[in-house]
Amino acid sequence: MFKINTPFKFAILISILVNLILLLMLFVFKNKHIELYFFIILFFVIIFVCVYFLMKNTFFERINLVYKNIYQYKGDMLFGKLNIADVEQHVANWANAKEQELIEYKKDQDYRRDFLGNVSHELKTPIFNIQGYVQTLLDGGLYDDEINLKYLKRLNKSVNRMINIVEDLEDISWLESEQSLIEFQSFSILELANDVCDSFEIQASEMKIKLQIVNKASILNVLGDREKIHQVFSNLISNSIKYGKKGGLTEIKLLDFEDKLLIEISDNGIGIDASSLDRLFERFYRVDKNRSREIGGTGLGLAIVKHILEGHNQTINVRSTKDLGSTFSFILEKGE
């Protein structure tokens, strides 16, 4: 199908239409002078040139300006290569791209606003606590043997909570930056699991929670950054204890999954409501806000887990039922 999509074709069309009208007039008046036919040819050329340069100096200049603004282009398009259909498509693509940029910008703005609000809220509580304890000690409590040691311990607890929040924020910032490099190496996942369980033995015993490792994998070496995977295990096991039930169980399963290794960390704790699962890995998101603050959680642990596993080109999955418990799972490549 012939498309009128360039200035050259448009000028040809206009010239032909005008000359057809003249030919029709000649046919009606039956005028067959040779000079008139030469005049028609000359008239065709004049019309073509006029239309062509009219388009070049009016429409094309405007279209060229649009191109410069869209693509931040300093040069000029070649007039002969101008295609109206392409211009329309380019403008539509540009508009769609800008619309998507605007949507992403609004998301970023909402995220930044929520993030700053969450950070200020999380830091405000320990800061106000510290301020209150210090003021009480300055007002004479320092010399009261019944409260001075108690308030100093509370001060230490609040300071530690602030330190934990700042360290977790640094971890996420580091993981999101290009400076965070995953150092892949082959290591024993069973040995790492045992190390993490040993480090949480006292915390688990306080809740009378049993830490159990179930190994069903044929190969126990995996490829990954051992230090960062250690942090993944620590955050997940810590959560299973914090949100577990007294006398409960935290189970770590190592399973073969084709040529990979599947790790599952399960508990029979309080579980997570289905409405919270989609937001579980957002920064500072808390399923049970009151309990999280009582046990000193920062709300950043699962966000860190997500970033670490994404750095390993893997994802973290969760299955949970309210009051029955939760299971977090992820996959790692097997090592040598």
Order of alpha helices (4+ residues) and beta strands (2+ residues): alpha-alpha-alpha-alpha-alpha-beta-alpha-alpha-beta-beta-alpha-beta-beta-alpha-alpha-beta-beta
